[in-house]
Amino acid sequence: MAVIQRSRSKKSTNASSTTAPPPIESTQVLSESVGTSLQSIAGLTVPWDQMSRIQQEYVEQATTLWNKALEQPGELKPDDRRFASPEWSSTPASAFMASMYLLNARTLQRLADSLSGDEKARDRVRFAVQQWVAAAAPSNYMALNPEAQQKAIETKGESITQGLQMLLNDIRQGHMSQTDESVFEVGRNVATSEGSVVFENEFFQLIEYKPLTDKVHALPLLIVPPCINKFYILDLQPDNSLVRFAVSQGHRVFVVSWVNADDDLAQATWDDYIEKGTIEAINLVREIAATEQINALGFCVGGTLLATALAVMDARGDKPVASMTLLTTFLDFANTGTLDLFVDEAMVQVRESSIGDRSPQGGGLMRGGELAATFSFLRPNDLVWNYVVGNYLKGEKPPAFDLLYWNGDSTNLPGPMYCWYLRNTYLENKLVQPNSVTVCGQPVDLRRLKMPTFVYGSREDHIVPWDSAYASTQLLPGPTTFVLGASGHIAGVINPPQKNKRSYWTSGATGAFPSTAQAWMASAKEHPGSWWTTWAEWLGTHAGKKIAAPKQPGSKKHRPIEPAPGRYVLRKA
């Protein structure tokens, strides 16, 4: 990190009148060198007045830190949870190093935020600065981390041995452990809701869950989870299972369990996932339940698949659902948040040329590990470096956490399917352009979807920004309900009522939704607890009368194949 010398300004001289600042080489090593580098990227510039102010404030703050380190070393307490342990504050050199790191990190971020020029280039610089700053923290390195060093002394080197063993194990398994994975087993203590696989093809297994009530609603519920992850995020354990909650509310629940793609599916397309996946599942549930309409829920990419499939079916003259629920789902990809940094024409062309070829000899797989790493680096301190320090420097097993176990159970995607999705949604945003894209031989027009729709967004979602989830209210013409939950993409969704955690927002306004999410929020009311109960009340009004619960899963044509959660979910990437 950069160091400082005596400033020539009168203000800095006064600040250092008691104790001379360190005799070091340049007052502007950090700000000038980084600022010059930033200005050379894609024509970006930092206005001179902002650059000058940032430089001056950096020197003043660094001088103050140095003086405090000399005069009151015990008073330096770096304000960051990475440096919260007593070892950082009790060692003057470590306290000064951590404090200087935080100052340098703030200065770099200010420089990046001050850039003017192309917006996407600015965002990419800010993201790169975030990654560099997170990686450069002294807590990430054994030679600079007094807490890890102290533990090594106390354990006589055992913590280092354990850390190396965990590193080697993670290298062998192909991903960083974010939880104690030995604690969990799919089908034993996660994904345990009782049910049966009643159908399977090369793309998915269909699971029907055993009723928990004597009577069920006449219209069953089909859940379409994201194919980018495994379905059991919705059925982790009994006390936080959305599947079990829906079953307990008197719904006959079916779930799509997508296969973890291998080389046999390397040429599968988006059309395949619509026709042989989502549409097939919808028709199966209708047939098994002997009803013309069902209710359907899509989560994340599952919601995009569901809405696309319903638009295709509507174009064919088929209206198979009485209601649709979309959880943290993109339909309008105008604002994709941080993920937009990774998607441009050049990047998509590279993917198309490498894994998107649909010829008999082409195709490939988008590896789950790469996708998982991308999502983790959206929150590098929480999902990457936190585990580098805990697992490898301290030799501590991370605590058992079912959600993070699921997060590490990644899935592959067929290259052609993935590339179609990238180009037509993230890059060109064609789903919101009526009839501009053809799927399964039908022009897609989401304005056809006039069924009642429940739209949910998570306020701190870094994958589907909540205003992008809200944008579906501007697109869908039918009666729509929008609910905003606290927390992020996953934790906001998995919020069972009995935990009495977090909160959610609704709006009592009737008629058309405001054109912006911020305008909606201005009239919204916050409620403590889980949004699940509000959704359950809404779904109950669209699920039909109560009838006797089925005594056996499936039907004469579709008999049980194996118990839930089935084989497909067990396949590793």
Secondary structure as UniProt FT lines:
FT   HELIX           10..15
FT   TURN            27..28
FT   HELIX           29..39
FT   TURN            42..43
FT   HELIX           48..71
FT   HELIX           73..75
FT   HELIX           81..83
FT   HELIX           86..90
FT   HELIX           92..114
FT   HELIX           119..135
FT   HELIX           138..140
FT   HELIX           142..144
FT   HELIX           146..154
FT   TURN            155..157
FT   HELIX           158..173
FT   HELIX           181..183
FT   TURN            187..189
FT   STRAND          195..200
FT   STRAND          204..209
FT   STRAND          215..217
FT   STRAND          221..224
FT   TURN            227..228
FT   HELIX           231..234
FT   HELIX           238..240
FT   HELIX           242..248
FT   TURN            249..250
FT   STRAND          253..258
FT   HELIX           263..265
FT   TURN            266..267
FT   HELIX           270..272
FT   HELIX           273..279
FT   HELIX           280..289
FT   STRAND          294..299
FT   HELIX           301..315
FT   TURN            316..317
FT   STRAND          321..327
FT   HELIX           337..342
FT   HELIX           345..355
FT   TURN            360..361
FT   STRAND          365..366
FT   HELIX           368..376
FT   TURN            377..378
FT   HELIX           381..385
FT   HELIX           386..387
FT   HELIX           388..393
FT   HELIX           402..407
FT   STRAND          413..414
FT   HELIX           415..421
FT   HELIX           422..427
FT   TURN            431..432
FT   TURN            434..435
FT   STRAND          438..439
FT   TURN            440..441
FT   STRAND          442..443
FT   HELIX           446..448
FT   STRAND          453..458
FT   TURN            459..460
FT   HELIX           466..470
FT   HELIX           472..475
FT   STRAND          480..485
FT   TURN            489..493
FT   HELIX           497..499
FT   STRAND          503..506
FT   HELIX           517..522
FT   STRAND          525..528
FT   HELIX           532..540
FT   TURN            541..542
FT   STRAND          546..548
FT   STRAND          562..563
FT   TURN            564..565
FT   HELIX           568..570
//
